[in-house]
Amino acid sequence: MRHLFLSLLVTVVASSLSVAATKPNIVLIISDDQSWTDYSFMGHPDIKTPHIDKLAGQSALFRRGYVPTALCRPSLATLLTGHYASTHGVTGNDPSPKYAQRNSKLYNERRAQLITYIEKFQTVPALLGEQGYLSHQSGKFWEGSYQHGGFTHGMTRGFPERGGRHGDDGLNIGRQGMKEISDFIGIADKQQKPFFLWYAPFLPHTPHNPPQRLLKKYQAEGRPLPIAKYYAMCDWFDETCGELMGILDKSGKRKDTLVIYVTDNGWIQNPNGNGYSRDPSRSKQTPYEGGIRTPIMYSWPGKIPPGERSELTSSIDIVPTILAAAGAKMPKDLPGLNLMENLTGNKAITRKAIFGESFAHDIADLKKPEASLLFRWVIEGNWKLLLTYDGEVNRYKSTHPRTEKRPQLFNLKEDPHEKVNQAAQHGDVVARLAKQIDGWYPVKERKVLKTFK
């Protein structure tokens, strides 16, 4: 009997070691409120990002990456579930206070209802957990406690009074060190388990309060202080990415780790006013490049050949790609592409177009996403079409001016900052792309949608 027990024990240990050896660790780095232009490797003349530059050089780098929704909570929910905002239902950051005042009983009930929406989906950490992974949440997390998101370990406990709706203790990561991440990797190593790490620090997000040593680097004659602070925040975020990669290197895990990089949404700092100011018509929350574009990179030494990729890609692809890398169960209804064969085999992505949608910051109707729908968009090659809708806006109206209600068509190669609307000159392109949007949009009741003409 004793020999049988020892034999079973050896089998279990060997199986555990095999799982850890064959399945990659996965690290998802999520920048918070950073423009696609604001890195050294993306050509910014002043912002220094040596650690992210190094990662870019080790990665399959997509300079033309996008997020489907340019607002942090919907964007993060997409990275957690693999679905568009109109499907997972977290279309905005908060329920609209127009129908229930903040902190009232009804408002808190609606906020609690919104947090339950991820329960309809199998989240990435939960699916990885079925494959023996340990998972750790740090940084921004809106959906209650880390356990509610399917993580085995984490920092956010779901106490609004200790950090607001963005998350509580999780927001300390990066700004107050990386100990929790280092400790977690040590736990996974001790248990011989593969791990998934969600690193979504509150950086370079406001408050823009960088260390003085970094602020001094960017204070220059003629440069407004808000701009200098934002530049320093980008530098600070880069430093923490260097610390994270250093922890992986020191642990000996780097060669067995898939590192993915993306930004939740863009940010264009306004030189006037306080740290919350930004260009409202082209930045966070908007469907313009300043809101939705981000570099996306995949790095796995010895598995994914590094180099720049010219194809379009979207953060909607990250979940199926992670699950494929781990050999995890793939939900049948995921709209994104599994890019593992494209990445490891250096094969071109054949998809012709990517899509996205913009909703108001405040959700007018928790059961009807279309009530807050402002834009839908498609990018095909160099063409980008925006269609404008009549969804309700409550607060933050300046971020959704919708002064141009007709279709907007841009040639991103000739006009990357979308200054010239070419819809009138290319009606055939508008009609073709509008038809693609109508065929894509993941809502059954399309007749309820009303677009501006």
C-alpha positions, 0 to 999 in steps of 0.5 A, a space after each residue: 500500500 505504501 509503495 502504491 501511495 509513493 507511486 501515485 505521489 511521484 505521478 502527481 509531482 511529475 504531472 505538475 512539473 510537466 504542466 509547468 514546463 510545457 505551458 508558458 507563463 503569461 504576462 499581460 501589461 496594460 498601459 493606462 491612458 497613453 497615446 500611441 505616439 508617446 514612446 521612444 520606439 514610436 518616434 516621440 522626440 522627448 519621452 524616453 521609454 528604454 524598457 518598453 523599447 527593449 521589449 518592442 525589439 524582442 516582440 512581434 510588434 504591431 504599430 497599428 494596434 487598436 482597442 475596440 472601445 476607447 474607455 478604460 472599463 469597457 476596454 479592460 472588460 474586453 481583455 478579461 472576456 474577449 468580447 466587444 463592449 456591446 456584448 459583455 455589457 460594460 459599455 461605460 465606466 458608471 451607470 448614469 447619475 441622471 436616473 439615480 444620484 451617486 451614492 444613493 441606494 438605487 445608484 449603488 444597486 445599479 453599480 452592483 448590477 453592472 459588476 455582475 456582468 462578467 459572471 456571464 462569461 468565462 474569464 481568462 484567469 478562470 479558463 487558465 485555472 482549468 489548465 493549472 495556472 495560478 493568476 494574479 491581478 494588480 493595478 486597475 480592476 473595476 469588477 469587484 474583487 480579484 476573485 470575482 474576476 476568476 483570479 487565484 491571487 490579487 490586490 483588489 478586494 472590491 472595497 469602494 471606500 478604499 480606492 474608488 471604483 477603479 479598484 482599491 489596493 491594486 492601484 498601488 502597484 508600480 507607484 509603490 513598488 512591485 513586491 506583490 508581483 515578485 512574491 506571486 511569481 515566487 509562490 508560482 515557482 514554489 508550487 511548480 505552476 504556470 502563472 498568468 499576471 495581469 499588470 494594469 498599473 494606474 500609470 501614466 493615468 492621472 493623478 500626474 504626480 511623478 517623482 521629482 527626479 523624473 519631472 526634472 528631466 522633462 521640465 524645459 523652457 517653454 514646455 507647460 508644466 502639465 505636459 512635463 508631468 505627463 511625459 514624466 508619468 510615461 517615463 515612470 510607467 516605463 521604469 515599472 515595466 523594466 522592474 517587471 521584466 527584471 523580476 522575470 529575468 531574475 526568476 529564470 522565467 523569461 524564456 518560458 513567458 509570453 509577454 503581451 503589451 497593450 494600452 487600454 485607451 489613448 490620451 492627448 494631454 492638453 497644455 492648459 488647465 489641470 492634470 485632467 485636461 486633454 484634447 476632448 475631441 481626439 483623445 480618450 473616449 473618442 473613436 479617433 486614432 488618439 483614443 483607440 490606437 495603441 502599439 500591441 506586442 507579443 514576446 516569447 523568446 524562441 517561439 515568436 520571431 521578433 520584428 515589426 508586423 504591418 498588419 492591423 490587429 485589435 485587442 479583441 485578439 488577445 484573449 483567444 491568443 492567450 488561451 491558445 498559447 496555454 492550450 486552454 478551452 476556447 469559448 466558441 463565440 469569441 469574435 477575435 482571432 487566435 494569432 498563435 500560428 501567425 505569430 510563431 510561424 511568422 504568417 501574415 494575418 489575412 483579416 481585411 478589417 477591424 471594428 470598434 464602437 464608442 459609448 458614453 462614459 455614463 451608461 443610460 440603460 444597463 439593459 440596452 447598450 444602444 441607448 449610449 451608442 455614439 460611434 461605430 467604426 471600421 478600418 480596412 487597409 488605410 481607410 477608416 470610416 466613422 458613423 455617428 449615432 444619437 446615444 445619450 450623453 450625460 456628463 463629459 459632454 465635451 469628450 463627445 462633441 459630435 459636431 460632424 454628424 455625417 459619415 467621416 472617412 479618413 485615409 490614415 496613410 495620408 492623414 494619420 491624425 484625421 484632419 480631412 474628411 474624404 467621405 464626400 469624395 469617396 461615396 463608394 468607399 463609404 457605402 462599402 465600409 458602412 455595409 461592413 459595419 452593419 454586417 459586423 455589429 454584434 447586436 441582434 436588434 439593429 433596427 433600434 439604432 438610429 444614425 445621424 444622416 
